Amino acid sequence: MVAPDGRIQGGGMSGRLLLGIDEGTSAVKAVLYDTDLRPLAEARREKPLAHPRPGWVEQDPQDVMVAVVDAVGELLAGAEGEVVACGLDHQGESVLAWDAESGDPLTPIVTWQDKRSQEVLDRLEADGGDAEVREVSGMPLDPYFSAGKLSWLLEHEPAVQRALDARTLRLGTVDSWLCDMLGSGFATDPSTASRTQLSAPGAPDWDPRLLAAFGVPREALPSIRDSAGDLGTLRHPDWGRELPLRGQVVDQQAALAGAGCTEPGRVKATYGTGVFVLAHAGAERPDPSEGGLLPTVAWRVGGRVEYALDGGVFTAGALLEWLSRDLGLAPDPPALAALAADVEDSAGVRVLPALAGLGAPWWRPEATAVIAGLTGRARAGHVARAALESIAWRVADILAVVSEHAEPEALRVDGGLTRDRLLLQLQADTSGVPVEPGAIDATAAGAAALAAVGAGVWESTREIGERVPTGGRIEPKRDDAWRSGGHAAWRAFVEGAATL
């Protein structure tokens, strides 16, 4: 098993193994499991983010590749057993361009947090394209999605245009680049395609209307294959063996599986750089006007599509990092959380967590972070508590919309921030929904679990839900009257603060 610091406890690295590779925003984590999804060992590699201009957030593609190769290589060096299935998840809407012949990146990875494509979206909206894009993709015009970023790269990067003219251009999300470079083919999956705004959720291919709207050439995009099944083989000289890729999916959909939310009505929230809430919606595509939530593909297995409703809070862990390390309120986020626990309330302080704009259900990309209500009484602990409360209220915004369509029995949570019990209690109180903590690393576990289904080790995605445990239950302590009044006050604050 795995100790909190990632070291192996007690061996067990033989027999049939599952591997989950989580290519997240700030780090790559690789985890080995047995075929009952018990973790055996993990390796983690950080990968830096760059902010070359206000609103721009980039990564070096080679840093990402090195992180993946090194993390996987560390695990394989100590594994005597056979890896029977490997699953890869990735950071969703982030994109890059590269040359098909050399494999060399032509651009940085433009991450999901990046805002540079706003000019493209403003122009598209002025030309009247917003309605068609929203109708076909189910998504509003927002720089969060991949399409605007790809359009911007085509317009502004000369190397991209040269490769397009030479017919050697490849455009895609990070998974398609990794798979192309590591030998399993230039391909992505339907969960990823549904996040790009270039494919209608559930459609088998890219949509010509959306491609035309954003000016993205079809020939430069990857193929779309199932999220689980025989997806080829990953290989690298440093590994000494080939890995059967049997699962490929967006990170948040991987976490949906890793939280055991494989049946309609089950809801998960992953707390990391942001918080991403997904509610399993079954085999029918949700209405694209679900109160600001997004219809998305959960996964496609054996040609059968399952859907989810998605709502993203773009700033969560990033807010705590900013307040602690950049503004100096505490040495690090855990110390900031400790300050929050030392006070009984926020003393009237309010925080709008909008370092990367406001996502669902508000969709205000122009919004910025705000700290309000400061008086002579306010101390660092009050600001810290207001920050935690703001994260909880933002998730409650999303769950309120989910509840209009199907009342969730519980909210299954994962991610690094879920170590903070105060945040989880605040989440239960603000949403009125019991909170069930699961594995911290539900994302890697979900990638491995889908790979197990793809390899035939497990029979179906339903079996994932039966196997994934939860770690207790946190009940709301506040009543409905408190919650209703608090949410109304929160919404009024957001309406005012988001226009500053």
C-alpha positions in Angstrom: 0.0 0.0 0.0 1.0 3.7 -0.3 2.1 5.9 2.6 1.1 9.6 2.7 4.5 10.5 1.2 4.0 8.1 -1.7 6.5 5.4 -0.5 5.6 1.7 -1.0 4.3 0.0 2.1 4.7 -3.8 2.2 5.5 -4.6 -1.4 2.8 -6.2 -3.5 4.3 -5.1 -6.8 3.9 -8.4 -8.5 1.1 -10.2 -10.3 -1.4 -8.3 -12.6 -1.2 -4.6 -12.2 -3.3 -1.5 -13.3 -1.6 1.8 -14.0 -3.3 5.2 -13.8 -1.5 8.2 -15.3 -3.0 11.6 -14.2 -1.6 14.5 -16.3 -3.0 17.3 -14.1 -2.5 21.0 -14.3 0.4 21.4 -11.9 1.7 17.8 -11.6 1.8 14.4 -13.2 0.9 11.5 -10.9 1.3 7.9 -11.8 -0.2 5.2 -9.5 0.1 1.4 -9.7 -2.9 -0.6 -8.4 -3.7 -4.3 -8.1 -6.8 -5.5 -10.0 -9.0 -4.7 -7.0 -7.9 -1.0 -7.4 -5.9 -1.1 -4.2 -3.0 1.4 -4.6 0.5 -0.1 -4.4 2.9 2.7 -5.3 2.8 6.2 -6.7 5.2 8.7 -8.2 4.7 12.4 -8.7 6.5 15.0 -10.8 5.7 18.8 -10.6 5.5 20.8 -13.8 5.7 24.5 -13.7 3.2 27.0 -15.1 4.3 30.2 -16.8 2.4 33.5 -16.9 4.1 35.5 -19.7 1.4 38.1 -19.8 -1.7 39.0 -17.8 -4.3 36.3 -18.4 -1.8 34.0 -20.2 -1.1 30.6 -18.6 1.3 28.2 -20.4 3.4 25.1 -19.9 6.4 23.8 -21.8 5.3 20.6 -23.6 8.7 19.0 -23.0 8.3 19.6 -19.3 5.1 17.7 -19.4 6.6 14.8 -21.4 9.5 14.5 -19.0 7.2 14.5 -16.1 5.1 11.7 -17.6 8.1 9.6 -18.6 9.9 10.0 -15.3 6.9 9.3 -13.1 5.9 6.2 -15.0 9.5 5.1 -15.2 10.0 5.3 -11.5 7.0 3.0 -10.9 8.0 0.5 -13.5 11.5 0.2 -12.1 10.1 -1.3 -9.0 7.3 -3.3 -10.5 7.8 -7.0 -11.1 4.3 -7.8 -12.2 2.6 -7.3 -15.6 0.8 -4.1 -16.3 -2.4 -5.5 -17.9 -4.1 -2.1 -18.4 -2.9 1.5 -18.4 -5.3 4.5 -18.2 -4.4 8.1 -19.1 -6.3 11.2 -18.0 -5.3 14.8 -18.8 -6.0 18.4 -18.1 -9.0 18.7 -20.4 -9.2 21.9 -22.4 -5.5 22.7 -22.6 -4.1 22.6 -26.1 -0.9 22.8 -28.2 0.3 22.5 -31.8 3.1 20.3 -33.1 4.7 19.1 -36.3 3.5 15.7 -37.5 6.9 14.8 -39.1 9.3 15.9 -36.4 7.1 15.7 -33.4 8.4 19.1 -32.3 6.0 21.3 -30.4 5.2 24.5 -32.3 3.6 26.3 -29.4 3.5 26.1 -25.6 0.6 24.2 -24.0 -2.1 26.9 -23.6 -3.8 25.8 -20.5 -7.5 25.8 -19.6 -7.0 28.8 -17.4 -5.6 31.0 -20.2 -7.7 34.0 -21.4 -5.8 35.0 -24.6 -8.6 33.8 -26.9 -11.1 36.3 -25.6 -10.5 38.5 -28.6 -11.4 35.6 -30.9 -14.6 35.0 -29.0 -15.6 38.7 -28.9 -15.2 38.8 -32.7 -17.3 35.6 -33.1 -20.0 37.0 -30.9 -20.0 40.3 -32.8 -20.5 38.3 -36.0 -23.5 36.6 -34.6 -21.9 33.2 -34.1 -22.7 32.8 -30.4 -26.2 31.2 -30.9 -25.1 28.5 -33.3 -22.0 27.6 -31.2 -24.1 27.4 -28.0 -26.8 25.3 -29.7 -24.4 22.8 -31.3 -21.8 22.5 -28.6 -24.0 23.1 -25.6 -21.5 25.6 -24.3 -21.2 29.4 -24.0 -18.4 31.3 -25.7 -15.7 31.3 -23.0 -11.9 31.1 -23.2 -12.0 28.1 -20.9 -12.8 25.8 -23.9 -10.2 24.6 -26.5 -11.7 26.0 -29.7 -10.9 29.6 -29.1 -7.4 28.8 -28.1 -6.8 26.8 -31.2 -8.2 29.6 -33.3 -5.9 32.0 -31.6 -2.8 29.8 -32.3 -3.8 29.6 -36.0 -4.0 33.3 -36.2 -1.0 34.4 -34.1 1.7 31.7 -34.3 3.7 31.8 -37.6 5.1 28.3 -37.1 1.5 27.0 -36.9 0.6 28.6 -40.2 3.8 27.3 -41.8 3.0 23.8 -40.7 -0.6 24.1 -41.9 0.7 25.2 -45.4 3.1 22.3 -45.4 0.3 19.9 -44.3 2.3 18.8 -41.3 0.2 20.6 -38.6 -1.3 18.7 -35.7 -3.6 20.4 -33.2 -4.9 18.8 -30.1 -5.4 18.5 -26.4 -2.5 17.2 -24.3 -3.7 13.6 -24.4 -3.5 13.5 -28.2 0.0 14.8 -28.1 1.2 12.3 -25.5 -0.4 9.4 -27.3 1.1 10.6 -30.6 4.6 10.9 -29.2 4.4 7.7 -27.1 3.2 5.5 -29.9 -0.5 4.8 -29.5 -1.7 7.0 -32.3 -2.9 10.6 -32.9 -6.2 10.3 -31.1 -8.4 11.6 -28.4 -11.7 10.4 -26.8 -15.3 11.6 -26.8 -15.1 13.0 -23.2 -12.2 15.2 -24.4 -13.8 16.1 -27.7 -17.0 17.2 -25.9 -14.9 19.8 -23.9 -13.2 21.4 -27.0 -16.4 23.2 -28.3 -15.6 21.6 -31.7 -17.8 18.5 -31.3 -21.4 18.1 -30.3 -21.5 16.1 -27.1 -22.0 12.4 -28.0 -21.3 12.9 -31.7 -18.8 10.5 -33.3 -16.7 13.1 -35.0 -15.8 16.8 -35.1 -18.7 19.1 -36.2 -18.2 20.9 -39.5 -20.3 23.9 -38.3 -18.1 24.4 -35.2 -14.9 23.9 -37.2 -16.0 26.6 -39.6 -17.0 29.0 -36.9 -13.6 28.8 -35.2 -11.6 28.3 -38.4 -10.0 25.1 -37.3 -9.0 22.6 -40.1 -10.4 19.1 -39.6 -7.2 17.5 -41.1 -5.1 18.8 -38.3 -7.2 17.3 -35.5 -7.0 13.8 -33.9 -9.4 11.0 -34.5 -12.0 10.3 -31.8 -12.0 6.8 -30.3 -13.7 5.1 -27.3 -12.7 6.1 -23.8 -12.0 2.5 -22.9 -10.9 -0.5 -25.1 -7.9 -1.5 -27.1 -6.3 2.0 -27.6 -2.9 0.8 -28.7 0.4 0.7 -26.8 2.5 3.4 -25.0 6.2 3.0 -25.2 9.4 4.9 -24.3 13.0 3.7 -24.2 13.4 4.6 -20.5 10.6 2.2 -19.5 12.0 -1.1 -20.7 8.5 -2.4 -21.5 5.3 -1.5 -23.4 2.1 -0.5 -21.7 -1.3 -1.5 -23.1 -3.4 1.7 -23.2 -6.9 0.7 -22.4 -8.4 4.0 -21.0 -8.2 7.6 -22.1 -10.4 10.3 -20.7 -10.5 13.9 -19.4 -9.3 14.3 -15.8 -12.7 15.3 -14.3 -14.5 12.4 -16.0 -11.8 10.1 -14.7 -12.5 11.5 -11.2 -16.2 10.8 -11.8 -15.4 7.1 -12.3 -12.8 7.1 -9.5 -15.5 8.5 -7.1 -17.8 5.6 -8.0 -20.3 7.9 -9.8 -21.2 5.6 -12.6 -24.9 5.7 -12.3 -27.4 8.6 -12.9 -27.8 10.9 -10.0 -24.4 10.4 -8.4 -22.4 13.6 -8.0 -18.7 14.2 -7.4 -16.6 17.3 -6.8 -12.8 17.3 -7.2 -11.0 20.0 -5.2 -7.7 21.0 -6.7 -6.5 24.1 -8.6 -10.2 24.6 -9.2 -13.2 22.6 -8.1 -15.0 20.6 -10.8 -18.5 19.2 -10.1 -19.9 16.4 -12.3 -23.2 14.7 -12.0 -23.8 11.5 -13.9 -26.7 12.0 -16.2 -27.2 8.5 -17.8 -27.4 7.6 -21.5 -29.4 10.6 -22.7 -27.7 13.9 -23.5 -28.8 16.6 -20.9 -30.5 19.7 -22.1 -27.8 22.3 -22.9 -29.7 25.0 -21.0 -29.5 23.3 -17.6 -29.1 26.6 -15.6 -25.6 27.3 -16.7 -24.2 23.8 -16.4 -22.7 22.1 -19.3 -23.8 18.8 -21.1 -20.7 16.7 -21.5 -19.7 13.1 -22.3 -18.7 11.1 -19.3 -17.2 8.4 -21.4 -17.9 6.1 -24.3 -17.3 2.4 -23.9 -18.1 -0.2 -26.6 -19.7 2.6 -28.6 -22.2 3.4 -25.8 -22.1 7.0 -24.6 -22.8 8.1 -21.0 -23.3 11.7 -20.2 -22.7 14.1 -17.3 -23.7 17.6 -16.2 -20.5 19.7 -15.5 -19.9 22.8 -13.5 -16.5 24.3 -12.9 -15.2 26.6 -10.2 -12.0 27.8 -11.8 -10.2 29.0 -8.6 -10.0 27.0 -5.4 -6.6 25.7 -4.4 -5.1 28.5 -6.6 -6.9 31.0 -4.3 -5.3 29.5 -1.2 -1.9 29.5 -2.9 -2.3 33.2 -3.9 -3.5 34.3 -0.4 -0.7 32.4 1.4 2.4 32.6 -0.8 1.7 35.7 -2.9 -0.1 37.9 -0.4 1.8 36.5 2.5 -1.1 35.6 4.8 0.5 32.3 5.7 3.6 30.2 4.8 1.5 27.8 2.7 -2.1 26.7 2.1 -2.3 24.2 5.1 -1.1 27.0 7.4 -3.8 29.3 5.9 -6.4 26.6 6.5 -5.2 26.4 10.1 -5.7 30.2 10.5 -9.3 29.8 9.2 -10.0 27.1 11.8 -8.9 29.4 14.6 -11.8 31.9 14.1 -15.5 31.3 14.5 -16.6 33.3 11.4 -15.3 35.6 8.7 -16.1 38.8 10.6 -18.0 40.1 7.6 -15.1 39.5 5.1 -16.2 38.2 1.7 -13.9 36.8 -1.0 -14.8 36.3 -4.7 -12.6 33.4 -6.0 -12.2 34.6 -9.5 -8.5 34.7 -10.3 -9.4 32.9 -13.6 -12.9 34.4 -14.0 -16.2 32.9 -12.9 -17.3 29.6 -14.4 -20.6 27.8 -14.0 -23.3 28.8 -13.5 -22.3 32.5 -13.8 -20.0 32.4 -16.8 -18.3 35.8 -16.2 -14.8 35.4 -17.8 -14.1 39.1 -17.1 -14.6 38.8 -13.4 -11.6 39.2 -11.1 -10.9 38.2 -7.5 -12.2 40.5 -4.8 -11.7 40.7 -1.1 -14.5 42.9 0.5 -15.9 43.7 3.9 -12.5 44.5 5.5 -12.7 46.4 8.8 -10.4 47.1 11.7 -11.6 43.9 13.2 -10.4 41.7 10.3 -7.4 39.5 10.7 -5.6 37.0 8.5 -7.8 34.2 9.9 -11.0 36.0 8.9 -9.7 36.4 5.3 -8.7 32.7 5.3 -12.1 31.6 6.5 -13.8 33.8 4.0 -11.8 32.1 1.3 -12.9 28.6 2.4 -16.5 29.8 2.6 -16.2 31.3 -0.9 -15.1 27.9 -2.3 -18.0 26.2 -0.6 -20.5 28.7 -1.8 -19.3 28.4 -5.3 -19.8 24.7 -5.3 -23.2 25.2 -3.7 -24.1 27.5 -6.7 -23.6 24.5 -8.9 -25.3 21.9 -6.7 -28.3 24.2 -6.5 -28.7 23.8 -10.3 -28.1 20.1 -10.1 -30.8 19.8 -7.4 -33.4 21.4 -9.7 -33.2 18.2 -11.9 -32.2 15.4 -9.5 -31.6 15.8 -5.8 -28.2 14.3 -5.0 -28.2 11.8 -2.1 -24.6 12.9 -1.3 -21.6 14.7 -2.8 -18.6 12.5 -3.2 -15.4 14.5 -2.9 -11.8 14.0 -3.7 -8.6 16.0 -4.3 -6.0 17.6 -2.1 -8.2 20.2 -0.5 -10.5 17.5 1.0 -7.9 16.9 3.7 -9.3 20.1 5.3 -12.3 19.0 7.4 -13.5 22.6 7.9 -13.9 23.0 4.2 -15.9 19.8 4.0 -18.2 20.9 6.8 -18.7 24.3 5.2 -19.5 22.4 2.0 -22.1 20.3 3.7 -23.6 23.3 5.4 -23.8 25.6 2.4 -25.2 22.9 0.0 -27.4 21.0 2.4 -26.0 17.8 0.9 -24.0 15.2 2.9 -20.4 15.0 1.9 -18.6 11.7 1.4 -14.8 11.9 1.2 -13.2 9.3 -1.0 -9.7 8.6 -2.2 -7.6 11.8 -2.5 -6.4 10.5 -5.9 -9.8 9.6 -7.5 -8.6 10.9 -10.8 -5.7 8.4 -11.3 -7.9 5.7 -9.8 -10.7 6.5 -12.3 -8.3 6.3 -15.2 -7.0 2.9 -14.0 -10.6 1.7 -13.4 -11.7 2.6 -16.9 -8.6 0.9 -18.3 -9.6 -2.2 -16.3 -13.0 -2.1 -18.1 -11.3 -1.5 -21.4 -9.0 -4.5 -20.9 -11.9 -6.8 -19.8 -10.5 -7.1 -16.3 -13.8 -5.7 -15.1 -17.0 -6.3 -16.8 -18.5 -2.8 -17.1 -18.4 0.8 -15.7 -21.2 -0.2 -13.3 -18.7 -2.5 -11.6 -16.5 0.6 -10.9 -19.3 2.1 -8.8 -19.7 -1.2 -6.9 -16.0 -1.4 -6.1 -15.1 2.2 -5.0 -15.5 2.8 -1.3 -16.2 6.1 0.5 -14.5 7.3 3.7 -17.4 8.3 6.0 -20.1 10.9 5.8 -20.2 14.6 6.9 -23.7 15.8 7.6 -24.9 19.4 7.3 -25.1 21.2 10.7 -27.0 24.2 9.5 -30.8 24.4 8.8 -32.5 25.3 5.6 -33.4 28.9 6.8 -29.7 29.6 7.4 -28.8 28.1 4.1 -31.4 30.0 2.1 -30.5 33.3 3.6 -26.8 32.7 3.3 -27.1 31.7 -0.4 -29.2 34.8 -1.2 -26.5 37.0 0.5 -23.8 35.2 -1.4 -25.5 35.7 -4.8 -26.0 39.4 -4.1 -22.3 39.7 -3.3 -21.3 37.9 -6.5 -23.5 40.1 -8.6 -21.9 43.2 -7.2 -18.3 42.0 -7.0 -18.2 40.4 -10.5 -18.8 43.8 -12.1 -15.9 45.5 -10.4 
